[in-house]
Structure formats: structure tokens, C-alpha cells
Amino acid sequence: MEVCIIKVGRKIKEKESKIYSYHDVKYDDDGWADASKYLPLDFDLVYLKAVDRKEVIRGWHCHNVWDGYKLKDKEKILYWKKDKDESM
């Protein structure tokens, strides 16, 4: 079964006319989005929660990878949260 990940700023299928926004993302009560279901717009700076990490770090998503100054190679991201001060 293929899991469909919604990426902000993209269409799920080419034939669709809807482009997804941050308003389409489902967040938990604390404002975190599940990274296995939703991805932010490319290069938007977001807060990240990763496996085996207690602290929250900042980073971004681009194409098919997560990146950031403190992010280790191939580190698994569980959740992300948009900075409220950033424009949507």
C-alpha cells in the first residue's frame, strides 16, 4: 500500500488543480505535523523533532531530503512545526 505524502506547494496528482497550503496540513494540539504524512514548502525554515534527539532543531526540506545546520546525515525526522513568525 502506497502512502501519499502531502507537500505544501505541490499537487498530489498532476491532473489535480489543487495546490496544497499549510492550511491543509493536519497538526496535533501543540502545532506539530507528522513528517511521514506532510512536508513543508521547499526551503521553508521549520522546527524539527528527530529520532534519538531530545532537543528541537531548525531545518528545512528540499526535494526528498531534510537539511539543516545541526541535522546529521540520514537523520529521521518525526515531526515538524512552522515558525509562527514566518509568513504563510
N, C-alpha and C positions, 0 to 999 in steps of 0.2 A: 504494500500500500504506500503510495507516494504522498509525502507530507507537503502541503502547499504553504510556503512561507510568503507572507505579505511584506513587500518592501515599499516604504514610503517613497513616493515619486515615480512609481512604476505601475504597470498593468500586470495582472496575473496572467492573462492570455492576450495575445496580440489583437484578437478580434474585439476585445472589450474596449469601451471608450472611457471607463472609469480609471482615473489615476488616483492611487491611494495617498491619503494625507495622514498626519499624526492624529487626527480626529477619528480615523478608522481603526487605530491600534487599541487593543483591549489592555488596560493597565490594572494592576492589583490595587488594593486600598492605599498603598504607600506610593503609588505612581510608577511602579516598575513594570516593564514589558518583558514577556518571555522571549528570549532571543532565539528559541527554536521555532517560534511562530511568526515573529515580527522583526523587521530590520529597519533601522533609521535611514534617512536620506544619506547618500554617499557624502562623506567628509563632514557631516554634522557632528560637532563635539558633544558627547554624551557621557554620563556616569555609567560605569560598568561594574558588575559583580561577576567574579570569575570563580571557577572551581579551585579549591585549596587556597583561597585568599580571604582574609578577614576584612581587609580594608577595601574601600570603594576607590576605583581609579578612574581617570578620564581617558577617553579614546574615541575612535570613530570606526565606521565600517566603510569599506570601499570594495566594490565588485563582490568578491566571495571571501574576503578576509577581514578580520578585526585588526586594528593597528592602534598604537599609542606609545608614548614615551616609556611608560613603566610596564607595558604589556610584553610578556615573554612570547617567543615564537610558539605557535600552535596551542596557546593557552585557550581553554574552553570557556566561553562567555555564557553565563546562565541568564542574566537579566541586564537590561539597560534602562536608563531613565534620561529623558531630555531635560536639559538645564532650563529651569523656568525663566531665567533671564534672557535666554536666547529667543530670537523671534521664531514663530511657527509659520 
